[in-house]
Every structure is written in C-alpha cells, then in structure tokens.
Amino acid sequence: NPIPEDSVPSTVVAVINVRDRDSGENGEVSCNIDGDLPFRLDPSSENIYKLIIASALDREKVSAYNITVTARDRGRPALSSRAALVLEVSDVDDK
C-alpha cells in the first residue's frame, strides 16, 4: 500500500522478520538499509526490525523509494543477503 506523503516521522511502514538457522555467531543477524533515505531500520525484538519514517516525505520530489535491506550474520566469513522493497508515496492535496 502507498504511504501518504503527510505521514509523520516515527510511523512504522514495514515489519521485517529475518532468520538464520545457524547457531552461535553464524546465527546472529543484523540488518541495515543502503543509501541516504528518509527511513531508518530499528530492531524491535529478536530477528524483527521495523522500517520507520525518519523524516518528512514529499511526493512532488520523490514518488517512490527503492529500499535495499541487507542482512548480515556475525560468522567468519560473514554471509549476507539482500532484499529490495519499493515504497510508493501517495499524494495528499496541497493546501
């Protein structure tokens, strides 16, 4: 679903669940998002992350965001995986 451009910062727009079936450090995973985007990824609980609006959105400037989430384990060597999300911003009538 599109995100209204007037959504306030701190609004949760997605919940991401990551799993690594390894044990020990090989099973400990951290996630981040690439790029300079108006979103942040906050850990919520074990293996759950919330994608949160970090700053104001403006559909006239950007109508959709391509967000790449990278999950990396703590193994040696570290293994990683990426997932891409597309978040569309919906227009709210300007006054």
Sequence and secondary structure as in RCSB ss.txt:
>XXXX:A:sequence
NPIPEDSVPSTVVAVINVRDRDSGENGEVSCNIDGDLPFRLDPSSENIYKLIIASALDREKVSAYNITVTARDRG
RPALSSRAALVLEVSDVDDK
>XXXX:A:secstr
  EETT  TT EEEEEE      GGGG EEEEE SS SEEEEEEETTEEEEEE S   TTT SEEEEEEEEEESS
SS  EEEEEEEEEEE     
